[in-house]
Amino acid sequence: MLPRLQNRVPPPAFCPLDKHSGAPIARRLEVTLTDDVLVVHGGTPLQGQIRVRGAKNLISKAMVAALLGETPSRLFDVPRIRDVEVVRGLLELHGVKVTDGADDGELVMDPTNVESASTDEINVHAGSSRIPILFCGPLLHRLGRAFIPDLGGCHIGPRPIDFHIQALREFGAVVDKAPEGMHLSAPNGLHGAKLELPYPSVGATEQVLLTAVRAEGTTELRNAAIEPEIMDLICVLQKMGGIITVHTDRVIEIQGVPKLHGYAHKPIPDRIEAASWAAAALATKGEIEVLGARQADMMTFLNVFRSIGGEFEVTDDRVGRPGVTGVEGGIKFWHPGGDLQPVALETDVHPGFMTDWQQPLVVALTQARGLSIMHETVYEQRLGYTDALNQMGATIQVYRDCLGGTPCRFGRRNFKHSAVIAGPSKLHAADLVIPDLRAGFAHLIAALAAEGTSRVYGVDLINRGYEDFENKLAALGAHVERLS
Ligand code: EPZ
């Protein structure tokens, strides 16, 4: 067992500060990092099967949608992750009765008695997630007013909410920003609007959907995001009684309806988690079958995975085969041996290469022979985690220029948003502090691929989006233990 180096490490970079005391909000929520350290003995290929459940970035929004119905909703395959707990807490504060259903992972949300919550109660969740911003429309419809605490989420750029506020105002909401958060009201109700997003923002598109679906009249949203999670949210809203048409060229039309009812929904699988495990298989020279992963949502990732030299097999043909019961398919990913190939990539909105796939894949690219390029075009500050990889022996240089593909929004601004990765590099162990969710998982993969024993501080942050990851690591043969 390794000796405890220190009792407290600095809060991770994502941690927001209390405006009044200056103390990290995570500490106010009594989250400390003292027992939050994973010791990783690297160098062993990960091998075996794990399962992914419903997509974090759909589940949290579908939970908010339950507020819009007048009867209970049932959501299946919900992972036990921190973001779900935060949304559950906020729903409960607003009078929604949330219970676990009969099936493992089933959540039942009864919005019959929606009520206002106090600013203080809501503020307990300040800084914990970005999802509270999506409560605006549903609360305005149900209660005529809403209070939204300061948002949290990963520290990967400024992450403004101007598109959200602009859209809400177009619907007729009155938005007042106050030191304690944001107060909204809708004195004349909410009515449909013609909107165009400056950029196809996932959150702003969801904001519009969750508001327009019960607004009076028709809403037309141009330059909408069309991620699979958004299409699945549209499916949820349609099940509730919504009338939503997805036209070509990123145009979504929503005909408002006065009433919605509850839904029963099995969400799409988590394609970000699936890709993270795929990258882990490649970086550790292993083989991981990700049960539940769906090819249709991951085509862009799979093309890149194959171009680098990784191999995969879609195993969902087992499902429904005569005589085969109790077997679930997915995608099996493996490193076939030999050199990996470098690649020039840029992240983009769907159907492009997801920004959330970038960090784990970069770890695998440190093992490719030659120069790879990663141009991050969705967030301006999402390459900071590469410093830690360099400390572990990687050779990654970050640039302010748009390298590789087309110039992006950040080209003439002062953000280091392109990376050149030279490989292959032998990674060695290090002490790492997890900066945010996806970068955190990337650090973990690097520690698993490296020779020697690393200490990874702040691993509980990974629970925000990766269910039960320590048991999954154990199932894959990783040598990890909590520092005690
Ligand atoms: C969602 O964030 C996801 N989060 C992110 O996943 C994901 O990386 C992102 O979409 C892109 O796919 C959730 O679903 C909870 P955006 P979101 O609005 O909705 C700018 C993870 O690890 N923008 O599409 O917040 C923004 O700054 C997380 O699971 C504005 O300028 O992302 C960014 O540059 C991380 N003004 C770009 O748009 C606005 O009002 C895309 O952001 C809104 C966004």
Residues whose N, C-alpha, C, O or C-beta is under 5 A from the ligand:
A	BS01	EPZ	N57 R159 P160 I161 D162 F163 H164 Y199 P200 S201 V202 G203 A204 T355 D356 V378 Y379 L437 R438
